[in-house]
């Protein structure tokens, strides 16, 4: 059922700074989920800690505001319990690439049907501007007392290496394009990453809107022959080199759009259902657990490997 | 009354565990109740491990030393257990190890080598297996040297398999010889072998042949021993399960939907047992009643303990019964999420198998060092439920109750157990693990509550209606929040929510039955009171029996609910006691601290064990007598290899 984007707006005051890229992301989420017709009750937004995590209060859904870095494990648990829910993770670069980096890696291995929206502004905003894992080396933003001497993580390349099956990059101020990318990411059955570049007008005085606009381009515009779609293992062998070089591109030019889309890997929940047919039909969250208020399995009938029978 | 005690020692990876289980099964088949425990190093292959078991007509309350039979499968085992056989017992060994010198045994700890070397030197003996055997023999123990090499050759000839292959049955040769000498008939040993290797016909045939060869040899050499009488449970179907198994069973019976874990001793075996049984087909009638015919439990090894507990939180919020299992080091990583579970009011069960810390400590040894860690886990004011099981049967039911309480009170439940319960196993009857004695209660779980649902509705008992994620708009959050879950730092709402969560403590106190809070055993009005918690229960009960036999009356207060601490109940149960002794397995007096803090009772003495081995009833009885005689404030007991 098509819905209006206003159906997803809550009455909470949105606390982000004026001009924050987060507004563009929030608007894109509203429009994407409304066009996809996902009921708010069946939409689960799991947020980490930081400015991005506040999305859980602003999108009407059945949401979970998790700990710093732990949005992906929480979302994983939600999907394990009920694989039918639409789950979106909203996290910052510090949250997903720093403190929660190990979970990001593990999500790729599992290819759970989740959409990860990476709010990527290269700084820790809510704690007042420290360098985040995506801040390139030698940049000195105004909150830093000396230039950043850590090199930056490339989230899309990391996602590729660990097994994400949908990888895209968007720009927070291009809400129309970002909305379309998010829609595809949510539709995709598997682990999806949308790396969303966004200025932090308060703390990142180097990577500004101007900085981004000078570098970003959409692959479908500038490189119409680029094909991110993998439908067979042969496809992968043929296209991986061009995909990898596109994923590696981050400097004077930064590609946007869908960079990689692999449809050959089944999501984790399908694998669970394969080893345990019936799992998706009666998922753990929905099963009845009692008969007349009591458990119904007797250990002597179920755990026969522990019986000693004469 | 028959009371059979056995130790089987050998190198890790040398079939000690399976020999132990065959011994347990033989005795269970004979109708005995059995307690068996595995002691092992943090090592894959080569270090010394041993299986210690006890069988009697009633379930043994603890292990016992010295034992009736020792099987030493290598030289290190001869040295390690040389003082642990009783007069008149048997000590089975391999004569080809006789010349082995103490110094040449690589895996043995330097400290034990030094202690033994000093012992031999003081006796003017060479530090060899031969000397050890002489000491054993001089103490009235019958030495039984088995020519294992020849026996393996015979086994190879009879089975037509090469010696290298049949040498895997060397443990069975030794075991069968010892069990036979202790009076176990051949048929029970053979049947136990068949059960142990069920489904592997060739392995069974080889091991049954080994049983025969060993028995023929010892009958020839020592004559036919008197047969043990049959035990009272002969002919019944029994279960033999470890604490790890029983918690896994309790969780599954209790409706477990998602189990997340990260491998860590001694919790992993619980998770692996769930994994083995995470897919259960239901019969037609039951399936019709329930509306589904397959139970599929998502059992997932996560990337770390942070992920394990946070995924459990997500699963519980979505409506599944979710749990994770760990031990001290892993639980340290889970602390932040415990606090979130309290604040977001999410019902999860964390099974905490205590081991000997601090830090990595002795990962495969037991202890009770995480009492305070469990109770005070999580930052902020974090009310939670902590329960401690006293034995295997309690562990099974507590695993079910933990889910009920987590859901009734919408707060984390920490189920505290230890390595001793984890890797010791007992025999059980069908009615001892009876699900009809348990309940499934899900508290204020609501179905699709519709518009206006308030996840954190302020109620009289502090507990709000709980909808599953995906069935209503809501926000589970760790931030302070209003009734809808909206973040707020409003001072008035903050107080309202703090009081709401505090009221749950009262609901917990009123909702958890007395018998699950604390149990008074023994002579209820005795002036001597022993207070403890957890797996010390049965060793203490055994000690009480021993003391009673000597005319000393005592009561034993077992605290089961450690948080919220049942202060008034415990105070009442200690009424009239004029000597209070605390028993626990840590050095800081963690449980004693709780007792003092919540009841004002200052124990007169405490008995502790900190060497990583479980309490034995006999040593506790000795320690209690010592305390009564001397009034010592602290007695440390130290048995176990």
Boltz contact constraints between the chains, C-beta under 6 A:
constraints:
  - contact:
      token1: [A, 12]
      token2: [B, 486]
      max_distance: 6.0
  - contact:
      token1: [A, 40]
      token2: [B, 473]
      max_distance: 6.0
  - contact:
      token1: [A, 41]
      token2: [B, 472]
      max_distance: 6.0
  - contact:
      token1: [A, 41]
      token2: [B, 473]
      max_distance: 6.0
  - contact:
      token1: [A, 42]
      token2: [B, 470]
      max_distance: 6.0
  - contact:
      token1: [A, 44]
      token2: [B, 469]
      max_distance: 6.0
  - contact:
      token1: [A, 56]
      token2: [B, 475]
      max_distance: 6.0
  - contact:
      token1: [A, 57]
      token2: [B, 487]
      max_distance: 6.0
  - contact:
      token1: [A, 60]
      token2: [B, 473]
      max_distance: 6.0
  - contact:
      token1: [A, 62]
      token2: [B, 469]
      max_distance: 6.0
  - contact:
      token1: [A, 62]
      token2: [B, 470]
      max_distance: 6.0
  - contact:
      token1: [A, 62]
      token2: [B, 473]
      max_distance: 6.0
  - contact:
      token1: [A, 62]
      token2: [B, 474]
      max_distance: 6.0
  - contact:
      token1: [A, 63]
      token2: [B, 475]
      max_distance: 6.0
  - contact:
      token1: [A, 64]
      token2: [B, 317]
      max_distance: 6.0
  - contact:
      token1: [A, 64]
      token2: [B, 476]
      max_distance: 6.0
  - contact:
      token1: [A, 65]
      token2: [B, 477]
      max_distance: 6.0
  - contact:
      token1: [A, 67]
      token2: [B, 336]
      max_distance: 6.0
  - contact:
      token1: [A, 67]
      token2: [B, 340]
      max_distance: 6.0
  - contact:
      token1: [A, 70]
      token2: [B, 310]
      max_distance: 6.0
  - contact:
      token1: [A, 73]
      token2: [B, 307]
      max_distance: 6.0
  - contact:
      token1: [A, 73]
      token2: [B, 310]
      max_distance: 6.0
  - contact:
      token1: [A, 73]
      token2: [B, 311]
      max_distance: 6.0
  - contact:
      token1: [A, 74]
      token2: [B, 310]
      max_distance: 6.0
  - contact:
      token1: [A, 74]
      token2: [B, 313]
      max_distance: 6.0
  - contact:
      token1: [A, 74]
      token2: [B, 314]
      max_distance: 6.0
  - contact:
      token1: [A, 76]
      token2: [B, 311]
      max_distance: 6.0
  - contact:
      token1: [A, 77]
      token2: [B, 311]
      max_distance: 6.0
  - contact:
      token1: [A, 77]
      token2: [B, 312]
      max_distance: 6.0
  - contact:
      token1: [A, 77]
      token2: [B, 314]
      max_distance: 6.0
  - contact:
      token1: [A, 77]
      token2: [B, 315]
      max_distance: 6.0
  - contact:
      token1: [A, 78]
      token2: [B, 314]
      max_distance: 6.0
  - contact:
      token1: [A, 78]
      token2: [B, 318]
      max_distance: 6.0
  - contact:
      token1: [A, 78]
      token2: [B, 469]
      max_distance: 6.0
  - contact:
      token1: [A, 80]
      token2: [B, 258]
      max_distance: 6.0
  - contact:
      token1: [A, 80]
      token2: [B, 298]
      max_distance: 6.0
  - contact:
      token1: [A, 80]
      token2: [B, 315]
      max_distance: 6.0
  - contact:
      token1: [A, 81]
      token2: [B, 258]
      max_distance: 6.0
  - contact:
      token1: [A, 81]
      token2: [B, 315]
      max_distance: 6.0
  - contact:
      token1: [A, 81]
      token2: [B, 318]
      max_distance: 6.0
  - contact:
      token1: [A, 81]
      token2: [B, 320]
      max_distance: 6.0
  - contact:
      token1: [A, 82]
      token2: [B, 318]
      max_distance: 6.0
  - contact:
      token1: [A, 82]
      token2: [B, 470]
      max_distance: 6.0
  - contact:
      token1: [A, 85]
      token2: [B, 470]
      max_distance: 6.0
  - contact:
      token1: [A, 102]
      token2: [B, 303]
      max_distance: 6.0
  - contact:
      token1: [A, 103]
      token2: [B, 307]
      max_distance: 6.0
  - contact:
      token1: [A, 106]
      token2: [B, 303]
      max_distance: 6.0
  - contact:
      token1: [A, 276]
      token2: [B, 279]
      max_distance: 6.0
  - contact:
      token1: [A, 276]
      token2: [B, 296]
      max_distance: 6.0
  - contact:
      token1: [A, 278]
      token2: [B, 294]
      max_distance: 6.0
  - contact:
      token1: [A, 278]
      token2: [B, 296]
      max_distance: 6.0
  - contact:
      token1: [A, 279]
      token2: [B, 296]
      max_distance: 6.0
  - contact:
      token1: [A, 282]
      token2: [B, 292]
      max_distance: 6.0
  - contact:
      token1: [A, 284]
      token2: [B, 257]
      max_distance: 6.0
  - contact:
      token1: [A, 284]
      token2: [B, 258]
      max_distance: 6.0
  - contact:
      token1: [A, 284]
      token2: [B, 298]
      max_distance: 6.0
  - contact:
      token1: [A, 284]
      token2: [B, 320]
      max_distance: 6.0
  - contact:
      token1: [A, 285]
      token2: [B, 318]
      max_distance: 6.0
  - contact:
      token1: [A, 285]
      token2: [B, 319]
      max_distance: 6.0
  - contact:
      token1: [A, 285]
      token2: [B, 320]
      max_distance: 6.0
  - contact:
      token1: [A, 285]
      token2: [B, 468]
      max_distance: 6.0
  - contact:
      token1: [A, 288]
      token2: [B, 290]
      max_distance: 6.0
  - contact:
      token1: [A, 289]
      token2: [B, 255]
      max_distance: 6.0
  - contact:
      token1: [A, 289]
      token2: [B, 440]
      max_distance: 6.0
  - contact:
      token1: [A, 290]
      token2: [B, 440]
      max_distance: 6.0
  - contact:
      token1: [A, 291]
      token2: [B, 289]
      max_distance: 6.0
  - contact:
      token1: [A, 293]
      token2: [B, 439]
      max_distance: 6.0
  - contact:
      token1: [A, 294]
      token2: [B, 436]
      max_distance: 6.0
  - contact:
      token1: [A, 294]
      token2: [B, 439]
      max_distance: 6.0
  - contact:
      token1: [A, 295]
      token2: [B, 253]
      max_distance: 6.0
  - contact:
      token1: [A, 295]
      token2: [B, 435]
      max_distance: 6.0
  - contact:
      token1: [A, 295]
      token2: [B, 438]
      max_distance: 6.0
  - contact:
      token1: [A, 295]
      token2: [B, 440]
      max_distance: 6.0
  - contact:
      token1: [A, 297]
      token2: [B, 253]
      max_distance: 6.0
  - contact:
      token1: [A, 298]
      token2: [B, 435]
      max_distance: 6.0
  - contact:
      token1: [A, 299]
      token2: [B, 249]
      max_distance: 6.0
  - contact:
      token1: [A, 299]
      token2: [B, 433]
      max_distance: 6.0
  - contact:
      token1: [A, 300]
      token2: [B, 430]
      max_distance: 6.0
  - contact:
      token1: [A, 303]
      token2: [B, 249]
      max_distance: 6.0
  - contact:
      token1: [A, 306]
      token2: [B, 239]
      max_distance: 6.0
  - contact:
      token1: [A, 306]
      token2: [B, 241]
      max_distance: 6.0
  - contact:
      token1: [A, 307]
      token2: [B, 237]
      max_distance: 6.0
  - contact:
      token1: [A, 307]
      token2: [B, 239]
      max_distance: 6.0
  - contact:
      token1: [A, 308]
      token2: [B, 25]
      max_distance: 6.0
  - contact:
      token1: [A, 308]
      token2: [B, 28]
      max_distance: 6.0
  - contact:
      token1: [A, 308]
      token2: [B, 238]
      max_distance: 6.0
  - contact:
      token1: [A, 308]
      token2: [B, 240]
      max_distance: 6.0
  - contact:
      token1: [A, 309]
      token2: [B, 237]
      max_distance: 6.0
  - contact:
      token1: [A, 310]
      token2: [B, 235]
      max_distance: 6.0
